[in-house]
Amino acid sequence: MSARPAEGPRLLALLDYDGTMTTHECNEVALQPFAGDPWWELEDEACNDRMSHAEVFDRQIGLIRAPRPQIVRRLLEVAEPMPGLHDFIVRLLARGGEAAVVSAGIREAIEAFWARLDLPPVELFASELVGEGPDGGPPYHLEFSDALGDCPRCGPKSCKAAILRRLRRPGDVVLVFGDGPSDLCPAREADLVFARGHLAERCEQEGLEWRPLTDFTAVLPQVDDWLTRR
């Protein structure tokens, strides 16, 4: 366990869910087979900043015609936690830190994942899967968290950085964890970024201070080392 003294700065961790707290992109593995090739065509739009991630995911969800219970069940079946995730959350909170999950992912699936790992409660900003058909079935659309903000890059009510600003207190050290296009805006305002995939590429391009996220085991020691050096 990290030995950082209690009088040190409060750590605020904002964590993406899919592909960040999980070892792979659950949405792709679980949901893409329901949607076919158009899923990948839309994904390319987000990675090249031609369409916001929120709009892309909403359109991808609109391609699915499977029953709602099957969607949620499949998302949970393929969700494999990143090594060290449980201990990281527990230790972060034990030292007075705060964690929040900020995701365009489906709330029901994330809550089920959280319960399966027996993790302590944290704030969850996620999306609601809304079915327009009989019994809440297809066609679907997403209703994103109303805590998301507006920005030129992400679009209206789609930017995660608004949640960072909402939760950040004076003196906080803000940690952002992510892997995709939607995590870039909060990464730009973070003190430290732990990145995978597309986010790692973008941080490198923009000269942001970031560290590879291979698992959560070494995160707090890396943070404490950074705190002693700053």
N, C-alpha and C positions, 0 to 999 in steps of 0.2 A: 504494500500500500504506500502511496505517496506520502512523504513526510512534510509536505509544504505546511508552514505554520498557519494557524487559523486566522492570524491577522493579515494574511496576504489578500490580494484582490479577489473578489468574487469571480468565479468562472461562469460564463453563460454559454452554453453549447446549443447551437441550432443544428439539427440533424435532418437531412433528407432521409427518406425511408428506402425507396426502391433502388437497389444497386449501391446503396451506401451502408445502411444497417444490415442489408442482406448481401450474400456473396455474389449474387447475379441479379439481373433485371427481371424481377418476377412478372411484371406486366408483359414484357416481351415473351417470356417462356410460357406463361399461362394463357394470355389473351390473344396474342398474335395468331395462333392457329384458328381462332374463331373468326378472324378478320381477313386473313389471306394477304396477298401481295400489297394491297393498298396501305396496309399498316406501315410497311417499310418506306413507301413513297412519302408518306406523311412525316415519318421520323427524319428523313433527310431534310425536310423543310425546316424543322426546328434546329438541327445541328448547323445549318447554314444561315441561321437568323432570318430566314424568309417568312417565318411564321412563329409565333410565340409557342413555347412548350405547352402552355395551358390550352391554347386553341387546338394544337395538334392532338393532345391527349383526349380532349373532348370529342374531336372528330373520329379518332380511333375507337373510342367507346361507342360512338354512334354506328359503327360498322357491325357491332356484335349483336347477335340475335339469340344467344343462349339464355336459358332461364337464370334469373338472378341468383338463386342458391348455388347453382353450378359455377358461376363466375367467382363468387366469394370463396367457395370451397377450393376451387382450383388455385386461386391466389395464395391461400394458406398452405396448400399442399406443397407448393414449390418454394416457399419462403424458408431459406436457410440462413440463420443469423451469422453475422461476421464474428469470427473468434474474438473473445474478450468483451463483447458488447455488454453482457449482463454485468460483469464486474465494473466496467467503466461507468455505467449509469449509477450503480449503487455507490461507488466510491466518490464520484462527482457530487452526488447529493449529500453524502456523509460529511464532506468537507465544506458544506454550505453553498455549493454551486447550484445552478439551475439548468435544466435541460428542457428543450421543446422540440417536438417533431413537427417539421414544416414540409408538407408534401401535397402534391396534386393527387396522390393515391387515394384509394377508396377507404373511407373511415372504418367500415366494418371489418375489412381484412387486416388493417393495421392494429385495431383494437384486439382482434383475435390473436394475432402474432404476439402482441405485448403480454396478453394474459397467458399464453402458452409458455412464455419465458419467465413468468412470474416476476415481472419487472415492477418497480415502484411507480406510482402515478406521476406523470408529467403532463404538461400541456400538449395537446394534439391539435394541430391546424391541418385539416385534411378535407377531402372532397366527399360529397354525398352522391351516391349513384341513384339517379332518379329515372325510374321507368315510366314511360308514357302510355304503355299498353295495359292490358288487363292484369290485375293483381301485381302491379308494379313491374311488369315485364317489359320487353323491348317494344319500340325503340327506346334507347337510353340517352341521357345526357348527364353531364356532371355539373353540380353546383359547388363552386370552389369556396373555400373559407372566406368569410367577409372581412377577415383581418388582412388579407392580401391587399397590396396597394396598386396604384397606377404608375406606370413608367413608360417612356417611349420605346424601350426595348421589349419589355414583357407584355405591354398592352394594359388595358383597363382592368383593375381588380385581379391582377395576376402576378404581382411582383412580391417575392418573398422578403425583400429588404425591408418592407414596411413592418414586418413582424419583428425583425431585429431591432429596429428603432423603437418599437413599442415596448419591448422587454428589457432593453439595455438601460442600466442604471449608471450614474456617474462613477467612474473608477472601475467598471467591469472590464474584464478581459474576455473578449468575444471569440469563441471558436466556432467556425462553420465547417460542416462536414457535407460533402456532396459529390456528385458524379456527372451531373448533366447541365444542359444550357440554363435551366431555371435557377441553378445555384450560383451563377456568376454574379448577379447583383448583390446578394448578401456577402459573397466572398470579397467583393470590392470594399466593403465596409468593416470587415472582420480584422481582428488582431492577428489571428493565426487561422490558416485554412488547411484542412486535411482533405485531400482530393484524390479522386480516381477518374479514369476514363476521360470523357470530353472536358470536364471541368479542369482536370489537371493540365490538359493541353491549353485551355484558354488562360489559366493562371500563368503558365509559362510565357505565353504570347504577350500578356499584359504586364509582366514583371511583378506579379503579386507574390508575396511571401507565402509559400505553401509547402506542405510535406505530403509524401505519398501515404495514402491510407491503404495499408495491406491487412491490418486488423486493428482492434482497439486496445490490445494489450499494452502497447508502449506509448499510448497517447499522453496519459498524465505525466509520466516521467519526461517526455519530450517538452510538454508545456512547462513543467517546473524548471527544467534546464533553461528554457527560453526566458523564463521570469528572472532567473538569477543573472542572466547576461544582459538584459535590456537596460 
